[in-house]
Amino acid sequence: MDTQSGADVHGVPETPSMIARPSDASDARTPRSNLGYGEGDQVWTPSETYGYRRCTIVSMNGSDSFLVECRDDENPAQGGQYSVRPAEVKPYYDYGPEKTWADNTEMVHLDDANILHNIRKRYYRDEIYTYTANVLLAINPYKSIPGLYTPEKIAEYRGRSPGMLPPHPYAIADTAYRQQLREKDKKNQALVISGESGAGKTETAKHTMQYLTQVSRTDA
């Protein structure tokens, strides 16, 4: 079954944010974002290929520009030293090669560079869904991922609070369904599914309707 790319789904209640911590804080190097950057700091700089890439500050020309050295492991020819404007630089925080965040708001730095990096790492692990508070981000894996949309998966997410299980459209659909049935208010619910043309909005709608149809049938 095809899945969606870049489709955003709204509907999950916000969960408390957590401060991200690397597994070994002694090995982490955090840019001094509050005091300004320094030589030797690792930062994110713009990349036409990846959006952003990790670089190291080699020297600083006052507040006008930074000389950075970038390394591209996938394409070494694209590496080298470049001059960038400080406004183009984003802080980098080293969580280690394996760590990812199911909710982007748990990261130390919440900006486009670090969000893209987290989503990219999750994508390589076939973890195509990521929360940003009450928004679900989806990336098209361009392949079928076994077990992602099954009756067993529907049963797994039924009645579970968001955050207890990995990000998934079923979690959002279940939250909307339960809130609609609550004796206290019984308010109508809406799921906003947005994205560029071809991003997978229709597929996301299919998965949420599949979930709602299944749970409402068993509740009848």
C-alpha positions in Angstrom: 0.0 0.0 0.0 1.3 3.4 -0.9 1.8 5.9 1.9 2.0 9.6 2.0 4.7 12.2 1.6 4.9 15.4 3.4 1.3 15.3 4.6 0.6 17.1 7.8 -2.2 15.9 10.1 -3.6 18.0 13.0 -5.7 16.7 15.8 -3.5 15.3 18.6 -3.6 17.2 21.9 -0.4 18.8 22.9 1.9 16.8 25.2 4.4 18.2 27.6 7.7 19.0 26.1 10.9 17.4 27.4 14.5 18.7 27.3 16.5 16.4 25.0 19.7 15.1 26.5 22.4 13.1 24.7 23.3 9.7 26.1 26.7 11.0 27.1 26.7 14.7 27.9 30.5 14.8 28.2 30.9 14.0 24.5 28.3 16.5 23.3 29.4 19.9 21.9 26.7 22.5 22.0 27.1 25.8 20.1 27.1 28.8 22.5 23.8 30.1 21.0 23.2 32.5 23.9 26.7 34.0 23.8 27.4 33.8 20.1 29.2 31.1 18.1 32.9 30.3 18.5 35.6 28.8 16.3 35.4 25.0 16.4 31.6 25.0 17.0 29.6 22.6 14.8 26.6 24.3 13.1 24.1 23.8 10.3 24.5 25.8 7.1 22.3 25.9 4.0 22.7 23.2 1.4 21.0 23.1 -2.0 20.9 19.3 -1.9 19.9 18.5 1.7 18.4 21.8 3.0 21.1 22.0 5.6 24.4 20.3 6.3 26.7 20.1 9.3 29.8 22.3 9.2 32.5 23.5 11.6 33.3 27.1 12.1 37.0 27.7 11.1 37.2 31.4 11.6 34.9 34.4 12.2 35.0 37.8 10.5 33.3 39.8 13.2 29.6 39.8 12.7 29.8 39.9 8.9 30.6 36.3 8.0 31.8 32.9 9.2 34.3 30.7 7.4 33.0 27.1 7.8 34.3 23.7 6.7 31.7 21.3 5.5 32.0 17.6 4.9 29.6 15.7 2.7 29.9 11.9 3.4 27.6 11.0 0.5 29.4 13.3 -2.0 32.9 14.2 -0.8 33.3 16.5 -3.8 30.7 18.8 -2.3 32.8 19.4 0.8 35.2 22.2 1.5 35.4 25.6 3.1 32.8 28.3 2.5 31.9 31.8 3.7 28.4 32.1 5.2 26.4 34.9 6.8 25.7 34.4 10.5 22.0 34.7 9.9 22.2 31.6 7.7 23.7 29.5 10.6 21.6 27.3 12.8 22.8 25.7 16.1 23.8 22.0 16.1 23.4 19.7 19.1 25.0 16.2 19.0 22.5 13.6 20.2 24.7 10.8 18.9 24.3 8.8 15.7 21.3 6.6 16.8 19.1 9.0 18.8 15.9 10.4 17.2 12.9 12.1 18.6 9.3 10.9 18.0 8.2 14.5 18.9 10.3 17.4 17.5 9.4 19.6 20.5 11.6 17.3 22.7 14.8 18.6 20.9 17.0 21.3 22.4 16.8 23.4 19.2 13.5 23.6 17.4 14.2 25.1 14.0 14.0 23.9 10.4 17.6 22.6 10.3 17.2 20.4 13.3 13.7 19.3 12.4 14.9 18.2 9.0 17.8 16.3 10.5 15.6 14.4 12.9 13.0 13.6 10.3 15.7 12.4 7.9 17.2 10.1 10.5 13.8 8.6 11.2 13.1 8.2 7.5 16.2 6.0 7.1 14.8 3.7 9.8 11.4 3.5 8.1 9.9 5.7 10.9 8.0 7.9 8.5 5.8 9.6 11.1 7.0 12.3 13.5 5.0 14.6 15.8 5.6 18.3 16.3 3.4 18.8 19.3 -0.2 18.3 18.0 0.9 18.0 14.3 1.8 14.7 12.6 4.4 15.0 9.9 4.6 12.2 7.3 7.4 11.4 4.7 6.8 9.2 1.7 9.0 6.0 2.0 8.5 5.2 -1.7 8.1 1.6 -0.6 5.6 -0.6 1.3 6.3 -0.9 5.0 5.0 -4.2 6.3 2.6 -4.1 9.3 2.1 -0.3 9.2 -1.7 -0.4 8.4 -3.3 -3.6 9.6 -6.2 -4.6 11.8 -3.7 -5.5 14.5 -2.2 -2.1 14.3 -5.7 -0.6 14.6 -6.3 -2.6 17.8 -2.9 -1.5 19.2 -3.8 2.2 18.9 -7.4 1.9 20.1 -7.9 3.8 23.3 -4.3 4.7 23.8 -3.2 8.3 24.6 -1.0 10.1 22.1 2.7 9.6 23.0 2.2 6.1 24.4 2.9 4.6 21.0 5.0 5.7 18.0 3.5 8.5 15.9 0.8 7.3 13.5 -2.4 8.6 11.9 -4.3 6.0 13.9 -3.3 7.9 17.1 -4.9 11.1 15.8 -8.0 9.4 14.5 -8.5 7.6 17.9 -8.1 10.8 19.8 -10.7 12.6 17.7 -13.1 9.6 17.9 -12.9 9.3 21.7 -13.3 13.1 22.2 -16.5 13.0 20.1 -17.9 10.3 22.3 -17.1 11.8 25.6 -20.2 12.4 27.8 -18.8 15.7 29.0 -19.0 17.7 25.8 -19.5 15.4 22.7 -18.1 18.0 20.4 -17.7 17.5 16.7 -14.2 16.8 15.6 -12.2 17.7 12.5 -8.9 16.4 11.1 -7.0 18.9 8.9 -4.8 17.1 6.4 -2.6 19.4 4.4 0.4 19.1 2.0 1.6 19.9 -1.5 0.0 18.4 -4.6 0.9 14.7 -4.6 2.1 14.7 -1.0 -0.2 11.9 0.0 -3.2 13.7 1.5 -5.7 11.2 -0.1 -3.7 8.3 1.3 -3.6 9.8 4.8 -7.4 10.4 4.6 -7.9 6.8 3.6 -5.9 5.6 6.6 -7.8 7.7 9.1 -11.2 6.8 7.6 -10.1 3.1 7.7 -9.4 3.5 11.4 -12.7 5.3 12.2 -14.7 2.9 10.2 -13.2 -0.1 12.0 -13.6 1.2 15.6 -17.1 2.6 15.0 -18.2 -0.8 13.6 -16.9 -2.6 16.7 -18.6 -0.1 19.0 -21.9 -0.4 17.4 
